[in-house]
Amino acid sequence: MNNAELYKENILHLYKNPSNFRELDNFDVSENGANHNCGDNINIQIKFTNDSVKDIGFSGSGCAISIAGVSLITDYVKKKKIDEIFEISQDKIIELLGINISHNRINCALLG
């Protein structure tokens, strides 16, 4: 199996078993994002401690790429400082996904 196939399997695994897919009981920030082109709708909740992400969760529905992307980015930002989160680029999110994203699917990948 080549790397592209492994990454595609990882995307499907994260779609079916996303990390941090839960609503937090106690959070400081909640943000909703929607991709109206394909119907994705995601809500992210973050709890901070000392300017760092203490906990993060998300809920909603979407395609495999959007759910996998949110799952990966929520794992990536855990314990990061707020300043570090604002520095995360679109390229970093696509790198975390590990697959080529078509122009039509870029909004799905970046929804989180």
C-alpha positions as CSV (number, residue, x, y, z in Angstrom):
1,M,0.0,0.0,0.0
2,N,1.4,3.4,-0.9
3,N,1.4,6.6,1.2
4,A,-1.6,8.1,-0.7
5,E,-3.7,5.0,0.1
6,L,-2.6,5.1,3.7
7,Y,-3.6,8.8,4.0
8,K,-7.0,8.1,2.4
9,E,-7.6,5.2,4.8
10,N,-6.7,7.6,7.7
11,I,-9.2,10.1,6.4
12,L,-11.9,7.5,6.3
13,H,-11.0,6.2,9.8
14,L,-11.1,9.8,11.2
15,Y,-14.5,10.3,9.5
16,K,-15.9,7.2,11.2
17,N,-14.0,7.7,14.5
18,P,-13.2,11.4,14.8
19,S,-11.0,12.6,17.7
20,N,-12.6,15.1,20.1
21,F,-16.1,14.6,18.6
22,R,-18.0,15.7,21.7
23,E,-19.6,18.8,23.2
24,L,-17.8,20.3,26.2
25,D,-19.8,21.0,29.3
26,N,-17.6,24.0,30.2
27,F,-15.9,26.1,27.5
28,D,-14.7,29.6,26.9
29,V,-15.2,29.9,23.2
30,S,-17.6,28.4,20.8
31,E,-17.5,28.9,17.0
32,N,-19.8,27.6,14.3
33,G,-18.6,27.1,10.8
34,A,-20.6,26.1,7.7
35,N,-19.7,25.2,4.1
36,H,-22.9,26.0,2.3
37,N,-21.6,24.4,-0.9
38,C,-21.8,20.9,0.4
39,G,-23.8,21.2,3.7
40,D,-21.0,20.8,6.2
41,N,-21.8,22.4,9.6
42,I,-19.4,22.2,12.5
43,N,-19.3,23.7,16.0
44,I,-16.0,23.9,17.9
45,Q,-15.8,24.6,21.6
46,I,-12.5,25.4,23.4
47,K,-11.6,25.6,27.1
48,F,-8.5,27.6,27.9
49,T,-6.2,27.6,30.9
50,N,-3.3,30.1,31.2
51,D,-3.7,31.1,27.5
52,S,-3.4,27.5,26.3
53,V,-5.9,25.1,25.0
54,K,-6.9,22.8,27.9
55,D,-9.7,21.0,26.1
56,I,-11.4,21.1,22.7
57,G,-14.4,19.4,21.2
58,F,-16.5,19.6,18.1
59,S,-19.9,18.5,17.0
60,G,-21.9,18.7,13.8
61,S,-21.9,16.9,10.4
62,G,-20.0,17.0,7.2
63,C,-18.2,15.1,4.5
64,A,-15.2,12.8,5.2
65,I,-12.6,15.6,4.5
66,S,-14.2,18.2,6.7
67,I,-14.7,15.8,9.7
68,A,-11.2,14.4,9.3
69,G,-9.8,17.9,9.0
70,V,-11.5,19.1,12.2
71,S,-10.4,16.0,14.0
72,L,-6.8,16.5,13.0
73,I,-6.8,20.2,13.8
74,T,-8.4,19.8,17.2
75,D,-5.7,17.2,18.1
76,Y,-3.0,19.5,16.7
77,V,-4.0,22.6,18.8
78,K,-4.3,20.8,22.2
79,K,-2.0,22.5,24.7
80,K,-1.0,25.1,22.2
81,K,-1.0,28.8,23.2
82,I,-3.6,31.1,21.7
83,D,-0.9,33.0,19.7
84,E,0.3,29.7,18.2
85,I,-3.2,28.8,17.1
86,F,-3.6,32.1,15.1
87,E,-0.3,31.3,13.3
88,I,-1.6,28.0,11.9
89,S,-1.7,28.3,8.1
90,Q,-4.0,26.7,5.5
91,D,-1.0,24.9,4.3
92,K,-0.4,23.3,7.7
93,I,-4.0,22.0,7.8
94,I,-3.6,20.5,4.3
95,E,-0.3,19.0,5.4
96,L,-2.1,17.4,8.4
97,L,-4.6,15.8,6.0
98,G,-1.8,14.3,3.9
99,I,-3.7,14.1,0.7
100,N,-4.1,16.3,-2.4
101,I,-7.2,18.5,-2.0
102,S,-9.0,19.6,-5.1
103,H,-10.0,23.3,-5.5
104,N,-13.7,22.2,-4.9
105,R,-12.9,20.5,-1.6
106,I,-10.6,23.1,-0.1
107,N,-13.4,24.7,1.9
108,C,-14.2,21.3,3.4
109,A,-10.6,20.8,4.4
110,L,-10.3,24.2,6.0
111,L,-13.7,24.3,7.8
112,G,-12.2,23.6,11.2
